[in-house]
């Protein structure tokens, strides 16, 4: 048998053994968790890739030691395997971070009414996890590049030289670094959290996703607003669920001066108390302004979150309008005109 055929056969057998071992480990892991929930199955599926890669690196390293390879080709193969090993370690660390995050967040649910604590933990964990993944990947890429002699020499000379090149690199990476630092600050101070109701750039929506560099706002009409992370550390914005999701909704109506305020207040209170959207906390009807032709009336009613507050305001408007049309039609805005006796005679 020719030497190249011998070498090829050794490496082919090593790959087959590594792939078979990975497949058997994967099937055994699935069988071991067959009575567990879907979460563990997803974890096993995600771990299959790095485990398979690690087994192949081990098999190829063993094959490189016993195969009759020329020194130059052996050095190149070992260098490639070293880079693959660094990539495998980086991959494993990122998956470990994902598993830790998933295990930690299983205790918190966002699909409940009082989810303030859950939103706090989910936001903090996801931001820190994504920032850490970026740093881990950066370290892995740097370690892989440092395996090349020229890159290593360049890195050493760059560190030993004056800081001009570092300043230039820092200026070039300033937007990225600002967003990464803003992400860390956002995770610690938490001016926004996942599922917070916010008003950004005049748009009302909920925080859908926080990445390492930007935030996705799900606008009420299902559009998506993409905002850089540092925006929330440098620009004022409204957060309607910072401490509590409950909100006070406001209904403004403009009626004629002939309206009966006590009867209107009683009807508005009846409508509010009968609504399942009201949380039983705040109700008030107040005359807030006198205008030239009408009186301004403000109704306050509270709800558990912004969506219910909006629906409650719409319900109050709709039912009050029906009441005014049915019971107090004269209270609707009117334009009055006075006709003198002389004018009436002239018209006749």
SVG drawing of the C-alpha trace seen along z (x, -y; Angstrom):
<svg xmlns="http://www.w3.org/2000/svg" viewBox="-94 -95 103 97">
<polyline fill="none" stroke="black" stroke-width="0.4" points="0.0,0.0 1.3,-3.4 2.1,-5.9 -0.6,-8.4 -3.2,-5.6 -2.1,-4.5 -2.5,-8.1 -5.8,-8.6 -7.2,-5.4 -6.1,-6.3 -7.7,-9.7 -10.9,-8.3 -11.2,-5.7 -10.6,-8.3 -13.4,-10.5 -15.8,-7.6 -15.0,-6.5 -15.4,-10.1 -18.7,-10.6 -20.1,-7.3 -19.1,-8.0 -20.8,-11.4 -24.0,-9.9 -24.1,-7.2 -23.6,-9.8 -26.3,-11.9 -28.8,-9.0 -28.0,-7.9 -28.5,-11.4 -31.9,-11.7 -32.9,-8.3 -31.9,-9.4 -34.1,-12.5 -37.0,-11.1 -39.2,-11.6 -38.1,-15.2 -39.7,-18.3 -38.9,-19.8 -36.3,-22.2 -33.8,-19.4 -34.2,-18.0 -33.3,-21.4 -30.3,-21.6 -29.1,-18.1 -29.6,-19.1 -27.6,-22.3 -24.8,-20.5 -24.5,-17.9 -22.4,-20.2 -19.5,-21.1 -19.4,-17.5 -19.1,-16.1 -16.4,-18.7 -14.4,-17.9 -14.5,-14.2 -13.3,-14.8 -10.4,-17.0 -9.4,-14.3 -9.6,-11.6 -7.6,-13.6 -5.0,-14.5 -4.5,-10.8 -4.4,-10.0 -1.8,-12.7 0.5,-11.1 0.4,-7.7 0.0,-8.5 3.2,-8.8 3.0,-12.5 5.8,-14.7 7.0,-17.2 5.7,-20.2 2.2,-18.7 2.1,-17.5 2.8,-21.0 0.1,-22.5 -2.4,-19.9 -1.6,-20.4 -2.0,-24.2 -5.4,-23.7 -6.4,-21.4 -5.3,-24.0 -7.5,-26.6 -10.4,-24.1 -9.8,-23.4 -10.0,-27.1 -13.2,-27.4 -14.7,-24.4 -13.9,-25.8 -15.4,-29.1 -18.5,-27.3 -18.8,-25.3 -18.5,-28.4 -21.3,-30.2 -23.6,-27.2 -22.9,-27.0 -23.9,-30.6 -27.1,-29.9 -27.9,-26.9 -27.2,-28.9 -29.5,-31.7 -32.2,-29.3 -32.0,-27.5 -32.0,-30.8 -35.0,-32.2 -37.2,-29.1 -38.2,-30.4 -39.6,-33.6 -42.7,-34.0 -43.6,-37.0 -47.1,-35.9 -48.6,-36.9 -50.2,-40.1 -47.6,-41.0 -44.4,-40.3 -42.2,-43.1 -39.6,-40.8 -39.6,-38.5 -39.0,-41.4 -36.1,-42.6 -34.3,-39.3 -35.0,-38.5 -33.6,-41.9 -30.5,-41.7 -29.7,-38.2 -30.1,-38.5 -28.1,-41.7 -25.2,-40.3 -25.3,-37.0 -25.1,-38.7 -22.4,-41.1 -20.4,-38.1 -20.9,-36.1 -19.5,-39.0 -16.5,-39.2 -16.0,-35.4 -16.1,-35.4 -13.6,-38.3 -11.3,-36.4 -11.6,-33.2 -10.9,-35.0 -7.9,-36.8 -6.5,-33.5 -6.9,-31.9 -5.1,-34.8 -2.3,-34.7 -1.4,-31.2 0.1,-32.7 3.6,-33.9 3.3,-37.1 0.1,-38.1 1.7,-37.4 4.8,-39.5 2.5,-42.3 0.5,-42.2 3.6,-42.4 5.1,-45.3 1.8,-47.1 1.7,-46.8 5.3,-47.9 4.9,-50.9 3.4,-54.2 -0.4,-54.4 -1.2,-56.1 -2.4,-52.9 -4.5,-52.1 -6.1,-55.5 -6.9,-55.1 -8.4,-51.7 -10.4,-53.0 -11.8,-55.8 -12.8,-53.4 -14.5,-51.1 -16.1,-53.9 -19.7,-53.1 -19.3,-49.4 -17.6,-50.1 -20.2,-52.7 -23.0,-50.2 -21.3,-47.4 -20.6,-49.7 -24.2,-51.0 -25.4,-47.4 -23.5,-46.7 -24.8,-50.0 -28.4,-49.1 -28.2,-45.7 -27.1,-47.2 -29.4,-50.3 -32.3,-48.9 -34.0,-52.0 -35.9,-49.6 -36.8,-45.9 -38.2,-43.2 -41.9,-43.9 -41.8,-47.4 -44.3,-49.9 -42.3,-52.8 -42.6,-55.9 -39.6,-56.4 -39.3,-58.9 -43.1,-59.6 -44.0,-55.9 -45.7,-53.8 -44.7,-50.2 -43.2,-47.4 -39.6,-46.3 -39.4,-43.1 -35.7,-42.3 -32.5,-43.7 -29.3,-42.7 -25.7,-43.6 -25.9,-46.7 -29.6,-47.6 -33.1,-47.4 -36.2,-46.2 -39.4,-48.1 -42.6,-46.4 -44.9,-49.3 -48.6,-49.0 -49.4,-48.5 -46.9,-45.6 -44.1,-47.7 -40.6,-47.3 -38.5,-50.2 -34.7,-49.5 -32.9,-51.8 -29.2,-51.8 -28.5,-50.8 -26.8,-54.1 -30.0,-56.0 -31.6,-54.9 -28.6,-56.2 -28.4,-59.6 -31.9,-60.6 -35.0,-61.1 -37.9,-58.7 -41.1,-57.6 -41.3,-54.2 -44.8,-53.5 -43.9,-50.3 -40.7,-51.3 -42.0,-50.5 -45.5,-49.4 -47.5,-48.3 -50.7,-50.0 -51.7,-53.2 -54.3,-55.9 -56.2,-56.4 -57.6,-59.9 -60.8,-60.6 -61.5,-64.2 -65.0,-65.3 -66.3,-68.7 -70.0,-69.4 -72.5,-72.2 -72.8,-74.3 -76.3,-72.8 -74.9,-69.3 -75.8,-67.9 -72.4,-67.1 -73.8,-64.9 -75.8,-62.7 -72.8,-62.5 -70.5,-61.5 -72.8,-58.8 -73.2,-57.3 -69.4,-57.4 -68.7,-55.8 -71.3,-53.1 -69.7,-52.4 -66.2,-52.2 -67.2,-49.9 -69.0,-47.6 -66.0,-47.2 -63.7,-44.2 -60.8,-46.3 -60.9,-48.6 -58.6,-47.5 -60.7,-49.2 -58.0,-51.7 -58.7,-55.2 -61.9,-56.9 -62.6,-60.6 -64.7,-63.0 -63.6,-66.6 -64.5,-69.8 -61.0,-71.0 -61.7,-74.0 -64.3,-76.5 -64.1,-77.3 -66.0,-79.9 -68.8,-77.5 -68.2,-74.3 -67.0,-72.9 -64.0,-70.6 -64.5,-67.4 -61.8,-64.9 -62.4,-61.4 -59.7,-59.3 -59.8,-55.5 -57.0,-53.1 -56.1,-49.7 -53.5,-47.0 -51.4,-47.9 -51.3,-50.2 -53.3,-47.9 -56.2,-47.6 -56.0,-51.3 -56.4,-52.1 -59.4,-49.7 -61.0,-51.1 -60.8,-54.7 -62.4,-53.6 -65.2,-51.8 -65.9,-54.8 -66.1,-57.1 -68.4,-54.8 -70.8,-54.2 -70.8,-57.9 -71.7,-59.0 -74.6,-56.6 -75.8,-57.9 -75.6,-61.5 -77.5,-60.9 -80.1,-59.0 -80.5,-60.9 -78.9,-64.3 -78.9,-65.2 -79.0,-68.9 -75.6,-68.5 -73.8,-67.8 -72.0,-70.9 -74.3,-73.5 -74.1,-76.8 -76.7,-79.2 -78.3,-82.2 -80.6,-84.8 -83.3,-86.3 -84.7,-89.6 -88.4,-90.5 -87.7,-92.9 -85.7,-90.4 -88.5,-87.8 -91.0,-90.2 -88.7,-91.0 -88.3,-87.3 -92.0,-86.7"/>
</svg>
